[in-house]
């Protein structure tokens, strides 16, 4: 079984997002929905990065491909529950990273 420490921060946060949408009753999560344009964010910045991350999670059996996107599997939900207990991928970056002064 995959452990939370086996995933990168990007993969962990994408998995958490897909699991949250699955819990809310959404039938799938499109790769475009996982993208974030904030420079310091661990989330994918492009559709290609999102697709690569989701394919990696699918290869581990944590998400599965459906018609229009991806949905979380039971193994993915269990891994996120374990990561939540460890508070993994929840800490925000420092102020120096998020509020860079312009010169």
Z-matrix of the N, CA and C atoms (Angstrom, degrees):
N
C 1 1.449
C 2 1.526 1 110.10
N 3 1.283 2 116.38 1 143.81
C 4 1.459 3 122.04 2 178.11
C 5 1.525 4 109.57 3 -75.15
N 6 1.314 5 115.92 4 139.36
C 7 1.457 6 122.32 5 178.18
C 8 1.534 7 108.75 6 -104.28
N 9 1.336 8 118.32 7 156.50
C 10 1.468 9 120.00 8 179.74
C 11 1.529 10 113.75 9 -56.47
N 12 1.332 11 117.12 10 -36.78
C 13 1.470 12 119.02 11 -178.52
C 14 1.530 13 112.43 12 -70.61
N 15 1.337 14 118.10 13 -11.76
C 16 1.466 15 121.24 14 177.81
C 17 1.529 16 112.48 15 -77.11
N 18 1.332 17 116.96 16 -17.40
C 19 1.462 18 120.83 17 -177.56
C 20 1.516 19 110.85 18 -95.61
N 21 1.327 20 115.67 19 150.71
C 22 1.461 21 120.59 20 172.88
C 23 1.524 22 108.24 21 -75.23
N 24 1.333 23 118.36 22 161.63
C 25 1.462 24 119.64 23 175.99
C 26 1.537 25 111.88 24 -56.18
N 27 1.319 26 117.55 25 -39.51
C 28 1.466 27 120.30 26 179.22
C 29 1.536 28 110.68 27 -62.30
N 30 1.319 29 116.67 28 -48.45
C 31 1.463 30 120.18 29 -178.93
C 32 1.523 31 110.69 30 -63.43
N 33 1.326 32 117.03 31 -40.33
C 34 1.452 33 120.61 32 179.34
C 35 1.513 34 112.94 33 -63.68
N 36 1.320 35 116.23 34 -42.29
C 37 1.465 36 120.01 35 -179.21
C 38 1.527 37 111.59 36 -71.52
N 39 1.315 38 117.36 37 -35.98
C 40 1.467 39 119.89 38 175.97
C 41 1.524 40 109.76 39 -66.70
N 42 1.324 41 116.97 40 -42.71
C 43 1.465 42 120.38 41 177.63
C 44 1.522 43 110.26 42 -60.91
N 45 1.330 44 117.62 43 -43.41
C 46 1.473 45 120.58 44 178.59
C 47 1.529 46 110.09 45 -60.28
N 48 1.321 47 117.69 46 -41.16
C 49 1.467 48 121.61 47 -179.94
C 50 1.533 49 111.04 48 -65.01
N 51 1.320 50 116.93 49 -45.47
C 52 1.474 51 120.79 50 179.51
C 53 1.530 52 110.03 51 -64.08
N 54 1.325 53 117.55 52 -41.95
C 55 1.470 54 120.62 53 178.82
C 56 1.527 55 111.04 54 -63.68
N 57 1.323 56 117.14 55 -41.61
C 58 1.462 57 120.19 56 179.58
C 59 1.525 58 110.71 57 -62.56
N 60 1.324 59 116.94 58 -42.74
C 61 1.471 60 119.93 59 179.34
C 62 1.526 61 110.89 60 -67.26
N 63 1.320 62 117.46 61 -35.97
C 64 1.466 63 120.69 62 177.85
C 65 1.529 64 109.91 63 -65.88
N 66 1.346 65 116.95 64 -42.70
C 67 1.464 66 120.91 65 177.78
C 68 1.530 67 111.56 66 -62.02
N 69 1.332 68 117.14 67 -33.39
C 70 1.464 69 121.35 68 179.88
C 71 1.523 70 112.35 69 -74.49
N 72 1.331 71 116.96 70 -7.33
C 73 1.454 72 120.49 71 177.80
C 74 1.515 73 115.17 72 97.91
N 75 1.333 74 117.05 73 6.88
C 76 1.465 75 119.68 74 176.51
C 77 1.524 76 108.59 75 -73.28
N 78 1.334 77 117.66 76 130.95
C 79 1.469 78 119.63 77 -176.74
C 80 1.524 79 113.78 78 -69.24
N 81 1.320 80 117.88 79 -22.55
C 82 1.467 81 121.04 80 179.97
C 83 1.522 82 109.97 81 -159.17
N 84 1.338 83 115.69 82 163.99
C 85 1.454 84 123.45 83 173.47
C 86 1.517 85 107.70 84 -122.59
N 87 1.319 86 117.20 85 119.08
C 88 1.459 87 121.78 86 177.83
C 89 1.531 88 109.35 87 -74.23
N 90 1.329 89 117.97 88 146.56
C 91 1.472 90 119.96 89 179.13
C 92 1.532 91 112.95 90 -56.04
N 93 1.335 92 117.63 91 -35.17
C 94 1.464 93 121.06 92 -179.02
C 95 1.530 94 111.73 93 -61.98
N 96 1.327 95 116.59 94 -28.56
C 97 1.465 96 120.72 95 -178.25
C 98 1.529 97 111.84 96 -70.90
N 99 1.310 98 118.15 97 -18.48
C 100 1.467 99 122.54 98 -178.28
C 101 1.523 100 112.50 99 -86.17
N 102 1.317 101 117.91 100 -7.09
C 103 1.468 102 121.81 101 -174.51
C 104 1.522 103 111.59 102 -80.42
N 105 1.332 104 115.01 103 149.35
C 106 1.451 105 122.40 104 178.56
C 107 1.525 106 107.38 105 -142.55
N 108 1.314 107 117.38 106 134.09
C 109 1.464 108 120.94 107 -176.60
C 110 1.527 109 114.24 108 -92.57
N 111 1.332 110 118.39 109 1.12
C 112 1.460 111 121.26 110 178.40
C 113 1.529 112 108.33 111 -72.69
N 114 1.329 113 116.78 112 125.34
C 115 1.468 114 121.43 113 -173.30
C 116 1.521 115 113.66 114 -56.69
N 117 1.323 116 118.15 115 -41.82
C 118 1.459 117 120.95 116 -173.91
C 119 1.523 118 112.84 117 -85.69
N 120 1.312 119 118.82 118 -1.85
C 121 1.454 120 121.86 119 -177.28
C 122 1.532 121 111.61 120 -71.15
N 123 1.337 122 116.00 121 145.82
C 124 1.467 123 121.66 122 175.01
C 125 1.526 124 111.77 123 -78.09
N 126 1.327 125 116.61 124 -17.11
C 127 1.465 126 119.79 125 -179.26
C 128 1.523 127 110.65 126 -67.63
N 129 1.320 128 118.01 127 156.70
C 130 1.469 129 120.74 128 179.31
C 131 1.527 130 111.26 129 -59.32
N 132 1.328 131 115.64 130 146.86
C 133 1.462 132 121.20 131 179.54
C 134 1.524 133 112.13 132 -101.05
N 135 1.317 134 117.53 133 -9.79
C 136 1.463 135 121.02 134 -179.49
C 137 1.529 136 109.35 135 -141.87
N 138 1.315 137 115.19 136 164.27
C 139 1.463 138 119.94 137 178.57
C 140 1.526 139 110.24 138 -62.60
N 141 1.326 140 117.88 139 -38.41
C 142 1.461 141 121.35 140 -179.14
C 143 1.528 142 111.36 141 -63.12
N 144 1.335 143 117.33 142 -41.86
C 145 1.464 144 120.38 143 177.00
C 146 1.530 145 110.43 144 -64.33
N 147 1.337 146 116.72 145 -39.26
C 148 1.465 147 120.72 146 179.53
C 149 1.524 148 110.79 147 -65.33
N 150 1.324 149 116.89 148 -44.06
C 151 1.469 150 121.08 149 179.84
C 152 1.527 151 109.94 150 -62.72
N 153 1.312 152 117.35 151 -43.32
C 154 1.470 153 121.43 152 179.06
C 155 1.524 154 110.84 153 -61.43
N 156 1.325 155 116.91 154 -44.22
C 157 1.462 156 120.92 155 179.36
C 158 1.522 157 111.00 156 -64.68
N 159 1.336 158 116.92 157 -44.61
C 160 1.464 159 120.62 158 -179.19
C 161 1.529 160 111.60 159 -66.40
N 162 1.323 161 117.53 160 -36.90
C 163 1.471 162 119.94 161 176.96
C 164 1.530 163 110.50 162 -64.96
N 165 1.325 164 116.80 163 -38.83
C 166 1.465 165 120.55 164 176.76
C 167 1.520 166 111.57 165 -63.18
N 168 1.334 167 116.43 166 -41.45
C 169 1.466 168 120.05 167 177.35
C 170 1.524 169 110.77 168 -67.06
N 171 1.332 170 116.96 169 -35.71
C 172 1.468 171 120.74 170 177.81
C 173 1.525 172 110.65 171 -66.33
N 174 1.335 173 117.38 172 -37.92
C 175 1.468 174 120.90 173 178.11
C 176 1.529 175 111.31 174 -64.31
N 177 1.333 176 117.12 175 -28.25
C 178 1.460 177 121.67 176 177.62
C 179 1.530 178 111.98 177 -85.37
N 180 1.338 179 117.06 178 -6.87
C 181 1.458 180 121.36 179 179.71
C 182 1.518 181 114.24 180 81.14
N 183 1.351 182 116.87 181 17.46
C 184 1.460 183 120.75 182 -178.09
C 185 1.521 184 112.65 183 -90.57
N 186 1.316 185 116.97 184 -24.87
C 187 1.464 186 123.05 185 172.60
C 188 1.521 187 107.19 186 -134.16
N 189 1.330 188 115.66 187 162.15
C 190 1.461 189 118.68 188 176.14
C 191 1.518 190 109.49 189 -131.36
N 192 1.313 191 114.61 190 146.84
C 193 1.465 192 121.62 191 179.65
C 194 1.520 193 108.63 192 -75.77
N 195 1.318 194 115.86 193 131.09
C 196 1.457 195 122.25 194 173.13
C 197 1.523 196 107.63 195 -122.08
N 198 1.298 197 117.96 196 -177.53
C 199 1.465 198 121.94 197 -170.93
C 200 1.529 199 114.08 198 -51.15
N 201 1.325 200 117.89 199 -50.20
C 202 1.472 201 120.46 200 -174.03
C 203 1.527 202 114.42 201 -111.31
N 204 1.319 203 118.22 202 8.00
C 205 1.456 204 120.01 203 -177.94
C 206 1.511 205 111.83 204 173.78
N 207 1.323 206 115.91 205 -136.84
C 208 1.455 207 122.27 206 -176.95
C 209 1.524 208 109.48 207 -134.10
N 210 1.320 209 115.76 208 151.63
C 211 1.458 210 122.07 209 175.22
C 212 1.521 211 108.63 210 -134.21
N 213 1.330 212 116.32 211 153.13
C 214 1.463 213 121.22 212 -177.27
C 215 1.527 214 110.65 213 -76.25
N 216 1.323 215 115.78 214 144.98
C 217 1.465 216 121.47 215 174.71
C 218 1.534 217 108.40 216 -95.99
N 219 1.318 218 116.23 217 173.03
C 220 1.460 219 120.53 218 177.26
C 221 1.531 220 110.42 219 -62.26
N 222 1.326 221 117.04 220 -37.52
C 223 1.469 222 120.61 221 178.42
C 224 1.532 223 110.85 222 -63.99
N 225 1.325 224 116.84 223 -39.23
C 226 1.460 225 121.23 224 177.49
C 227 1.519 226 111.70 225 -64.65
N 228 1.328 227 116.23 226 -41.88
C 229 1.467 228 120.75 227 178.70
C 230 1.533 229 110.69 228 -64.27
N 231 1.330 230 116.96 229 -40.36
C 232 1.462 231 120.94 230 178.41
C 233 1.533 232 111.06 231 -64.82
N 234 1.324 233 116.15 232 -40.99
C 235 1.465 234 120.33 233 -179.62
C 236 1.524 235 110.58 234 -64.76
N 237 1.315 236 117.94 235 -41.03
C 238 1.464 237 120.88 236 178.81
C 239 1.529 238 110.71 237 -67.70
N 240 1.331 239 117.54 238 -37.83
C 241 1.468 240 120.12 239 176.42
C 242 1.538 241 110.34 240 -61.02
N 243 1.321 242 116.81 241 -40.98
C 244 1.461 243 121.44 242 177.47
C 245 1.530 244 110.92 243 -67.13
N 246 1.324 245 117.01 244 -42.21
C 247 1.471 246 121.23 245 178.69
C 248 1.526 247 110.80 246 -64.41
N 249 1.335 248 117.26 247 -36.57
C 250 1.461 249 120.30 248 178.64
C 251 1.526 250 111.14 249 -64.81
N 252 1.340 251 117.17 250 -37.33
C 253 1.460 252 120.19 251 177.30
C 254 1.524 253 110.80 252 -63.55
N 255 1.336 254 116.18 253 -35.05
C 256 1.470 255 121.56 254 178.58
C 257 1.521 256 112.38 255 -83.42
N 258 1.336 257 116.96 256 -7.82
C 259 1.477 258 124.23 257 -174.91
C 260 1.535 259 110.78 258 58.34
N 261 1.301 260 115.83 259 35.80
C 262 1.462 261 122.36 260 -179.51
C 263 1.528 262 109.64 261 -77.63
N 264 1.307 263 117.15 262 139.41
C 265 1.468 264 126.06 263 179.02
C 266 1.527 265 112.69 264 64.07
N 267 1.332 266 117.59 265 27.03
C 268 1.464 267 120.89 266 -179.00
C 269 1.525 268 113.02 267 -111.63
N 270 1.315 269 117.71 268 -17.78
C 271 1.453 270 120.49 269 -175.93
C 272 1.524 271 110.69 270 -78.19
N 273 1.311 272 115.78 271 130.77
C 274 1.470 273 120.97 272 178.83
C 275 1.531 274 110.14 273 -74.34
N 276 1.328 275 117.41 274 151.23
C 277 1.466 276 119.89 275 176.31
C 278 1.527 277 110.81 276 -64.86
N 279 1.311 278 115.78 277 163.56
C 280 1.465 279 120.48 278 -179.90
C 281 1.530 280 110.84 279 -67.71
N 282 1.317 281 115.45 280 162.83
C 283 1.468 282 122.24 281 179.25
C 284 1.525 283 110.86 282 -59.59
N 285 1.329 284 117.29 283 -34.91
C 286 1.464 285 120.74 284 -179.41
C 287 1.532 286 111.35 285 -61.73
N 288 1.316 287 116.48 286 -29.38
C 289 1.465 288 120.90 287 -179.68
C 290 1.523 289 111.00 288 -84.48
N 291 1.329 290 116.64 289 -42.72
C 292 1.462 291 120.13 290 -173.19
C 293 1.525 292 114.33 291 -82.70
N 294 1.330 293 117.30 292 -26.64
C 295 1.471 294 120.64 293 -178.48
C 296 1.518 295 110.58 294 -122.08
N 297 1.292 296 115.78 295 67.24
C 298 1.465 297 120.62 296 -179.61
C 299 1.529 298 108.83 297 -72.31
N 300 1.327 299 115.62 298 130.40
C 301 1.484 300 119.77 299 178.76
C 302 1.515 301 109.82 300 -76.00
N 303 1.310 302 114.74 301 138.86
C 304 1.466 303 119.82 302 176.08
C 305 1.517 304 109.44 303 -83.14
N 306 1.315 305 115.80 304 142.24
C 307 1.464 306 120.14 305 -178.87
C 308 1.502 307 111.04 306 -94.63
